[in-house]
Amino acid sequence: MIQDKKIRILDTRSGEVLHEGMGHEGVKPQRAIFVRDGRVITTGFTKRSERLYSLRAPDNLSQPIIEEELDTSNGVLFPFYDEDTGLVYLCGKGDCAIRYYEVNQEYPYMHYINTYTTSEPQRAVGFQSKRGVSSEENEINRWAERMVLRTSSRFARIFKHDLYPDTRSTIPALTAEEFMDGKNAVPNTMPVNPAAAQAKPKVQVAKKANILNQLAPTAAESAPARSYTEQPSPQSNPPSPRPQQHQQHRPVIDDDMGIVPMSQVGVDGSVV
């Protein structure tokens, strides 16, 4: 997009203009990005300096599929697109808010989700690679304003595959020679969290015999168990003799005061 307000799609190999169309009517700067299905998201201004965004088809750039006005702020809107989750973020210089939408094939095609607000205006915004997010904290994006973290409302310590689809890897799908020869290829992808995305192998538990069963039985264990109804015979279990009890002599009280003469008291204290 240049000063003539036109949107052009070029062939990066030859520089040929593939598609061309009129952009927004305002004289202030405009921005445009591709989404993964080939459509184009643009941001700009109206003649009345109102900020707006639009979604366009690449073969008909002059006629937006949808177009919506936002506000009358002076900051240029910068669109950032997450091709993994289909989310687009609209950030403006000097704004205290970041709006984000989901882009899909259902009308109205750009669905408003929420707005992130700060207490201070932002000077610039830059997105970090998906390899830098923390899946353990449910981070789905991270951008540099003062290092802002965008987290999901779901709380879980397990890896969520629907929040973290495979993202672009550092391995190129084509070499420079293949690209200049006209070849095209889908970008290589990689898991956001390779350690958590790998399927955990099932643990095989080996069951072994109890080593205590291999020991020789003791005398108590080898004896036959006795039934509760069995009566022991008198020959097998003779009664044990009772210990003889010594007969104790009671003191003889020979008067009303209970006084016993010393001559009648034995050595062991008994009365004789």
Summary of the structure (lengths in Angstrom):
residues: 272
radius of gyration: 46.4
end to end distance: 136.2
largest distance: 146.0
contacts: 581
relative contact order: 0.07
helix: 10%
strand: 29%
